[in-house]
Each structure stands twice: as structure tokens, then as C-alpha cells.
Amino acid sequence: MQLLAPECPRCREKLRRNGETLNCSGCGIIYPLNSGVADFLTPLSLAQELIDICDYFDNSAVNYDNMIVTMVEELKCPWREYSELIERVVAETRKKLIVNLGCGTSFPVGSFIPLDSHYLGLDISSEMLKQSCSLFDDDSNASFWRIDVERLPLPDNSADLCLAFFSFNVFINLEETIRQINRVLKADGELFGTIALTLPQENLLKPLGPISAQQLDVLLRGLKDRGSELFTERKGNILFFHLKPATAKAP
């Protein structure tokens, strides 16, 4: 399947590829392509808080996979159960556009993507995205964009499944993030992810902050208003959430 052409995150006009850049005919911004990663951040101004988060994850990319496994175990969720729950949902998403918000290194999600779906990994960290790219063959149906989640360069009603694994524990403006998800999800689209209900004793991921189940429910209220239903499953201090059309069966 072919991925939809990205939009300019600033003015929402379509972008045109010109060699190793993506050029906007609307506002004139030129977005570079670096080793296959479309960089929608460098030409834009970022708040210092976002810059600090970006720097942190750039410096953590090499050890990120081990950090995630350690954190999941410290949150009292066996790693095998954690990865199996993710595989159960992602592996069944056939012939779809799967958008991973805050994808990190795409571990362990990358190994579960069906061959007939397109995987779009979105992250603020260029080093994380380099690690993500290394999981996929050059001819795989995968793309990677460096983005600000509050300015998604995706068209309206384009994503079949949005993933967010611990991403809501890191994103700064969750209300705007949810508005962006609501915009890019198709009418029958789904949102699946995890949140940390508490912080692990050894908080290896410093930008991480806890979110309660009640806070999550309030955040997703707008998405539920579109006719979707929220299913949750708790494993230790990790809450899995799956927002899907109300007519769908619970997982």
C-alpha cells in the first residue's frame, strides 16, 4: 500500500518531494530527508521543554530497549505478557495504516507489523528514529518522521490505528495531542496503547510522569464522543487501553 503524502505541519498544505527535501508550496518551508527520515522539526521553532525532551531521548536511544524492558518489569508487568498483548492487537491490523505516536526505537512493535500494512513511526528524537529504521528492511512498508505530536503532518481521516505506548506519560499538551489524534483517525479508526499508572522505583525514563485511569478516561472523552468505546486491561501498574468503534467486541 502507498502512504498518504504528508502535509506541512505549519500550514497543512501538501508537500512536494525535491531530491532530499520536502517542499511546501504554501508557506515555503523546506523539510530535509535525513537517511530516509523526514524531518518536520528542524525548520520549526520548539519550546525549550521540547528541546530538553528531545535531547534526553537522543542520549538514551542506544539503551532504550533495555530501559523499556526494565521499566515494564518494575511496574510489575511480566515482559512476556506486555509484548503478547501488543502483538495480539497489532498483528491483526491487516492492510492498514498504523501510526505509532512516540515510537521510540519501535521495540517491540516493529516485529508485529503485518507485511500488508504500512507502519509510520513518529518521534521527536532523530536518534530513536535511526534505531527504528534499523529494525526494518529497505524494501519494507515502513516510514519514519521526526515530528512534534501537536502538529501532525498527516491528512484528516487517514490513520486506521494509532499506537501510544507510554507516550501519554511524556507528551506535554495531552489535550492538543488528543485533538490531533481525533483529526487524523478514520471514522472507524482505533487507538491502542499503554500508560504507566505509577512511576517505577528506578525511573530510568526521566521525562515520564504518572497518569491515572481517571485522567485517561477524561482525556479520551472527545474520542469516545465520536462513537467509540474504551476497553482497558490492567497488568501490574500498567494500563492497556483500546479505543475502538462501539460496535466492536472487547479484545
PLY file of the C-alpha trace (Angstrom):
ply
format ascii 1.0
element vertex 251
property float x
property float y
property float z
element edge 250
property int vertex1
property int vertex2
end_header
0.00 0.00 0.00
1.09 3.59 -0.59
1.40 6.02 2.28
-0.56 9.23 2.02
1.58 12.24 1.16
2.47 14.28 4.27
1.14 17.76 4.89
3.08 20.75 6.10
2.71 20.77 9.91
2.65 24.56 9.84
0.12 25.44 7.12
-1.37 21.99 6.22
-0.57 22.33 2.51
0.63 19.26 0.58
4.37 18.78 0.32
6.33 18.06 -2.87
9.49 15.98 -2.84
12.54 17.60 -4.40
15.55 15.29 -4.12
16.38 15.03 -0.42
13.83 17.59 0.75
10.06 18.01 1.07
8.99 21.48 -0.05
5.82 23.31 0.94
4.20 25.39 -1.77
2.07 27.16 0.83
4.48 28.68 3.37
7.72 27.83 1.59
9.29 25.77 4.39
11.74 23.10 3.25
11.87 19.90 5.31
15.00 17.74 4.96
15.14 13.99 4.47
17.96 12.53 6.57
18.82 8.87 5.88
15.22 8.13 5.00
13.70 10.06 7.93
11.52 13.05 7.08
12.46 15.83 9.50
9.44 18.02 10.28
11.09 19.59 13.34
14.38 21.22 12.38
12.81 24.05 10.32
10.34 24.89 13.12
10.92 26.68 16.43
10.49 24.49 19.52
9.84 25.34 23.16
12.79 24.68 25.47
10.85 21.91 27.25
10.52 20.02 23.96
14.19 20.56 23.17
15.15 19.09 26.56
12.94 16.02 25.98
14.42 15.57 22.53
17.97 15.75 23.90
17.15 13.25 26.63
15.81 10.64 24.23
18.61 11.25 21.74
21.06 10.37 24.51
19.00 7.35 25.62
18.43 5.75 22.22
21.22 3.16 22.38
20.00 1.73 25.70
16.29 2.38 25.21
15.16 -1.21 24.56
16.73 -2.45 27.79
15.31 0.52 29.65
11.78 -0.29 28.47
12.03 -3.95 29.49
13.37 -2.95 32.91
10.65 -0.35 33.41
7.83 -2.73 32.44
9.12 -5.35 34.87
9.49 -2.75 37.65
5.87 -1.76 37.05
5.00 -5.38 37.94
4.02 -6.47 34.46
5.88 -9.52 33.11
7.57 -8.56 29.85
6.12 -11.59 28.05
2.56 -10.57 28.95
3.27 -6.98 27.92
4.61 -7.91 24.48
1.93 -10.56 23.87
-0.87 -8.06 24.49
0.69 -5.66 21.99
1.18 -8.41 19.42
-2.44 -9.53 19.80
-3.77 -6.17 18.60
-1.08 -5.00 16.16
-0.63 -8.29 14.29
-4.34 -8.34 13.38
-4.26 -4.90 11.75
-4.10 -6.02 8.11
-3.92 -3.71 5.08
-4.00 -0.65 7.32
-2.03 2.49 8.08
-0.55 2.05 11.57
0.73 5.28 13.13
2.97 4.91 16.18
2.98 8.14 18.20
6.23 8.48 20.12
7.54 5.29 18.54
10.98 5.40 20.18
13.00 2.53 18.71
9.80 0.74 17.59
10.59 -2.04 20.06
8.82 -4.43 20.37
6.10 -3.21 17.98
8.17 -3.40 14.82
8.30 -7.18 14.78
4.48 -7.43 14.94
3.58 -5.24 11.93
1.77 -7.24 9.19
3.57 -7.24 5.85
0.49 -5.84 4.08
0.15 -2.82 6.40
2.14 0.42 6.35
3.91 1.38 9.55
4.55 5.05 10.22
6.87 5.69 13.16
6.67 9.21 14.61
9.05 10.55 17.23
10.75 13.74 18.37
14.17 12.08 18.63
16.28 11.60 15.50
18.45 9.04 17.30
15.40 6.99 18.27
14.22 7.06 14.67
17.62 5.82 13.47
17.21 2.83 15.76
13.68 2.30 14.41
14.88 2.31 10.83
17.41 -0.40 11.60
14.56 -2.80 12.51
13.11 -2.72 9.01
14.45 -3.78 5.63
14.94 -1.11 2.99
12.05 -2.52 0.96
9.65 -2.80 3.92
6.40 -0.89 4.15
7.65 1.48 6.83
8.23 5.24 7.04
9.68 7.42 9.78
9.01 11.07 10.54
10.57 13.36 13.13
7.63 15.38 14.40
6.01 17.46 17.12
2.95 15.41 18.08
0.93 18.62 18.49
1.47 19.35 14.77
0.98 16.04 12.99
1.78 16.27 9.25
-0.95 13.75 8.39
-4.17 14.46 6.46
-7.55 14.27 8.17
-9.15 10.82 8.43
-6.06 8.96 7.25
-4.96 6.60 10.06
-6.54 3.22 10.76
-4.72 2.56 14.04
-2.81 4.96 16.28
-0.43 3.48 18.85
0.78 5.24 22.00
2.94 3.12 24.32
3.74 5.23 27.41
3.65 8.25 25.10
0.87 9.97 27.05
3.16 9.81 30.10
5.64 12.01 28.20
3.65 14.31 25.89
3.35 17.85 27.26
-0.02 19.05 25.93
-2.22 15.97 26.04
-5.40 17.84 25.15
-3.90 19.05 21.86
-2.43 15.61 21.21
-5.88 14.06 21.55
-7.32 16.66 19.17
-4.67 15.71 16.63
-5.44 12.01 17.04
-9.14 12.73 16.63
-8.37 14.63 13.43
-6.19 12.01 11.74
-8.12 8.87 12.77
-10.63 7.47 10.31
-14.25 7.25 11.43
-13.72 3.56 12.25
-10.13 4.08 13.41
-8.71 2.75 16.67
-6.32 3.95 19.38
-4.30 1.40 21.33
-1.59 1.93 23.90
-0.35 1.85 27.47
0.08 4.27 30.34
2.17 3.98 33.49
-0.15 4.44 36.46
2.80 4.98 38.80
6.49 5.61 38.35
8.93 2.72 38.77
11.27 2.92 41.76
14.21 3.32 39.38
12.71 5.80 36.94
15.07 5.33 34.02
12.93 7.45 31.70
13.19 10.84 33.38
10.51 12.69 31.33
7.95 10.07 32.37
5.05 11.20 34.56
2.22 9.04 36.00
-1.33 9.16 34.62
-4.35 7.69 36.40
-7.09 5.68 34.75
-9.50 8.51 35.57
-7.26 11.07 33.85
-7.06 8.85 30.78
-10.83 8.50 30.67
-11.25 12.29 30.76
-8.61 12.77 28.07
-10.28 10.33 25.71
-13.78 11.71 26.24
-13.69 13.57 22.94
-12.72 10.44 21.08
-15.47 8.46 22.79
-17.95 11.10 21.63
-17.23 10.04 18.04
-18.99 6.72 18.75
-16.05 4.78 20.16
-15.82 2.67 23.29
-12.87 2.38 25.66
-11.64 -1.04 26.77
-8.94 -1.30 29.44
-6.87 -4.08 31.00
-4.51 -3.61 33.92
-1.25 -5.51 34.25
0.55 -4.52 37.42
0.88 -0.74 37.32
0.46 -0.57 33.55
-2.94 0.11 32.00
-3.56 -1.10 28.45
-6.25 0.91 26.68
-8.00 0.24 23.40
-10.45 2.72 21.93
-12.44 1.20 19.08
-15.84 1.59 17.39
-18.63 0.91 19.86
-19.96 -1.98 17.79
-16.63 -3.82 18.06
-16.16 -6.63 20.55
-13.83 -6.31 23.51
-10.37 -7.85 22.94
0 1
1 2
2 3
3 4
4 5
5 6
6 7
7 8
8 9
9 10
10 11
11 12
12 13
13 14
14 15
15 16
16 17
17 18
18 19
19 20
20 21
21 22
22 23
23 24
24 25
25 26
26 27
27 28
28 29
29 30
30 31
31 32
32 33
33 34
34 35
35 36
36 37
37 38
38 39
39 40
40 41
41 42
42 43
43 44
44 45
45 46
46 47
47 48
48 49
49 50
50 51
51 52
52 53
53 54
54 55
55 56
56 57
57 58
58 59
59 60
60 61
61 62
62 63
63 64
64 65
65 66
66 67
67 68
68 69
69 70
70 71
71 72
72 73
73 74
74 75
75 76
76 77
77 78
78 79
79 80
80 81
81 82
82 83
83 84
84 85
85 86
86 87
87 88
88 89
89 90
90 91
91 92
92 93
93 94
94 95
95 96
96 97
97 98
98 99
99 100
100 101
101 102
102 103
103 104
104 105
105 106
106 107
107 108
108 109
109 110
110 111
111 112
112 113
113 114
114 115
115 116
116 117
117 118
118 119
119 120
120 121
121 122
122 123
123 124
124 125
125 126
126 127
127 128
128 129
129 130
130 131
131 132
132 133
133 134
134 135
135 136
136 137
137 138
138 139
139 140
140 141
141 142
142 143
143 144
144 145
145 146
146 147
147 148
148 149
149 150
150 151
151 152
152 153
153 154
154 155
155 156
156 157
157 158
158 159
159 160
160 161
161 162
162 163
163 164
164 165
165 166
166 167
167 168
168 169
169 170
170 171
171 172
172 173
173 174
174 175
175 176
176 177
177 178
178 179
179 180
180 181
181 182
182 183
183 184
184 185
185 186
186 187
187 188
188 189
189 190
190 191
191 192
192 193
193 194
194 195
195 196
196 197
197 198
198 199
199 200
200 201
201 202
202 203
203 204
204 205
205 206
206 207
207 208
208 209
209 210
210 211
211 212
212 213
213 214
214 215
215 216
216 217
217 218
218 219
219 220
220 221
221 222
222 223
223 224
224 225
225 226
226 227
227 228
228 229
229 230
230 231
231 232
232 233
233 234
234 235
235 236
236 237
237 238
238 239
239 240
240 241
241 242
242 243
243 244
244 245
245 246
246 247
247 248
248 249
249 250
